[in-house]
Amino acid sequence: MVRDYQPRVRFAVQDLGASPLADRFGIDKYPAVFVDDALVARPEDFFGWGSKAKGRYMPWSETASKRAFQSDLRKLVSLRLEGRAIASLAPEAAPAATLTLEPLDVTDLSGKRFSLTRTAGKPRLIDVWATWCPPCLQSLSWLDHLAGPGLSVVTVAVESKRENVEKVVKQLAVESPVVMATKEIRTLVGGPPAVPTLILIDGQGHVRKTFYGAPPDLHEQVERALAELR
C-alpha cells in the first residue's frame, strides 16, 4: 500500500513516547493512525483494551480486518490528495486512574503459583517482553534493580519459546518471577500491541500507568511514575 502512493505521500512511524500528535490527542496506547494531523483510527479500533466493545478492525489477527483498515485508509489518503479536509476523531478522554485488571493466577518458570494482578498492598510492575526484542533484554536487569521492599516485578514472556526464555533468564541472571504468556494473559494485557509493555499497578490493584514500546527515556519515565506513586 505504501508503494502505491510514493512519492506523493510520506508515511512516518512515531514512537509513542516522542509523538506530538499522540500527546495532543491524549493517545497513550498503540496503535493510532493519523492522516496529516487528523486522528482517523484509535488504539481501541484494533484491540479491546479491557472493553467489551468491538473496534472497527477487530479481531486484528484476521485478514478481513486488515483489508477493511487498508480500504478505509486508502479512501482517506485519496481524499487528502484531492485537497479535501479529513474529519478528525475527538481527542481521547483522560484514562481512569482506577482501572483494575481482573484477577488472574499464573505459574512462573520455577513452578510457583501466584496472582498476577493482586498486589496485596504492594505496587507491582508487570513487564511484557520477548526474547527477540533487544530493548526488552536490556530492561530485564534494570527491572531487577527496581524490585525490592517497595515494588514487586513480574515479567511475562510473549511470542517466545520456553527454552529460549529459560536461556535468557539464565544468561542475564533474572531474579524476578518470569511467566510464560497464555491466551488469558495476552487478553488481559490487550495483546499486547507492542513489546516491551510495562504496566504499573498500585497497592490497591489499580493500573496507574502503562508504557508501550521503548522510547529512549523509558527507564526515566517508569522511575518518575514510581516516585509519584510512592
N, C-alpha and C positions, 0 to 999 in steps of 0.2 A: 504493500500500500504506500509506503514512504516513497518508493522509487517512482510511483505514478505521478507524483506532484513535484518532484525536483526538476529544476532548481527554483520553482516559483514559491515553494513553501519550505520553511526551515522547521524541522522537528527537533525539539530540545527536551532533555530529561533533567529535571532539577531535583536535587536532594531535598527531602522534606525539611531537614534542619537548616537549609540555606535558601529557601524559596520565598521571595517576597509575596508572590501570588498566594501561596499556601497560608502565609501569615495574614494577608489581607482578608481572606475568606474564612479564617478560623479552621482551616483543614489540619487535622492532627493525626491522620491515618493515610495509608497508601491504598489504592492509587486514586488520584484526582486528575481529571483531564481538562485542559483549557484550550480554547481557540482564541488566540491573541489574549486579551485579558478577561474573557468570559468563561466562567465555570460551566462546563457542559456535561460533566459526569462526576458524581460524588463517589467516595470510597464505598458507601453503602449500596451503590449500584452493582458492585462486584462481589461484595462479601456481606454477610449478615451483621457482623459486629454486635452480637448479642440480641438483635431484634428479630422478631418472628416475621417481619415484613420481608417480602421477596423483592430484591432490587431488579432493575431493568435487565441486567446482564447476568443474572444468577440462574443456575449454577455456572460459574465462570469456567469450570472444567469442561463443559460441553461445547462442542464445535458450533452449535446453533447460537449459543450466547455470544461467542466471539464474532460470528458473522453479523449478528444483529448490531453489535457495537461498531464494527467496521463500517457497516452500511450507514448508520446514523452519523458517524464521524465524517464519512465522505460527503454526505449532504451538507453538513455544516461548513466544512472546508470549502466546498464548491460555492456556497452562498457568500462566504467571505471573499473569495477570489473574484466574485461578481461585483464586489464593492458594497454588499449589503451587510447590515449590522446583525450581530448574533446576540440573541437574548441570553442573559446570564442567569444561572440559578442563584438563589439567595445565599448569602453567607451562612456558614454553619452556626447553629446555636451553641452557646458555651456548653461543653460537656459536663454532665452531672458529676460532682465530686463524690457522690455516694454510690456510684455504680458498684455492685457487688457481684463477683463471679460465683457461679454455682459451685457447691461443694463437690469435690472430685477426689477420690482416693487413688493413689498411684503407688507403684513399686519401683524403687531405684535399682541401679545395677547390682548392688550388694544384696538385694532381696528384701530390704526394709520397706514396709508399707506405711504410708502416712497420707495426710490430706494435702493436696497441692495448694488449696486456696484458703484453708482455715489457718489463721496465723497465731491463734492462742495469745493474743495481746502483743505480739512481736512483729514489727514490719518485716515484709518479705519481698525479695526481688526475684522474679521469675525470668530467666534468660532462655529464649528460644533460639537455638543455633543449629548449625550443620557442619559436618566435618570438612566439606568442600569450600567453606566460606572463610577466607583469610581474616577479615575483621572479627569474625566470631572467635576464632582461635586466639587472636591477640587479646581478646577481652576475658578469656577464661581465667587466667592467672590474676588479672586485675580484680575480677569479681571475688575470687577467694580472699583477697586482701580486704575487700569491703565487709565480708562476713565477720560476724563477731557477736558480742553480747547484745548489741542494739539492732542487729539485722541478720536475718537468715537468707541464704541464697540457694535457689534450686535451679538447675539447668535442665532444659528439655531438648533433646536431640531430635531433629526432624530430617526427613529425606536422607537418612544415613544408615548404613548397615551397622548392626550391633558390634561386629568385630572391629570396624573402623572407629566407632565411638570409644570402645574399650582401649584401643591403641592410643588414641589422642589423650584420653584420661590418664593413661599410664605415662606417656611422654611428658605431659605438662604437669603431672602430679596434682591433678584437680582434687581438691578436698571436699568441695560442696557436693551434695547429692545430685546424681545425674539420672535422669529418667528418659526412657525411650518413648517417643511420642506415639500415642494411639489415636484412633479416629476420634474418640471422645475428647482427648486433649486438644487436638487440632481444631475441633469445633469450638471448644471453649475459648481459644485464643484467636479465633477468626481466620484460620487458615494455616499459618499467618501469611499476610501478603508480602512479607519481607523478612530476611534474616540479616543481622540479629533483630529480634524483637524483645524488648525488656519491659516487664510490667511491674510497677511498684505498687504494693498493697500495704495499707496501713495496719495498725494493730487490731483494728475492728473488722478487717477483711474487705475494706473499701478500696477500689482502684483509684489511686491518686494521680498517676501519670503513666502513659505508655509511650515508649520510644521505639521508632521504627527505623531500620536501616542503620548506617554507620557514618553519620556526618563527622567531620574532623574533631568536633568538640563533644562527641557523645559522652565520653567519660566525665567531662566537666559538667554537662547537663545533668547527668544522673547524680553526681555528687552534690550539685546545688539543690536538686529536688529532695535528696536525703536530708540535707541540712535544714531545709524548710520544714520537712516533716517532723524532724526531731525538735 
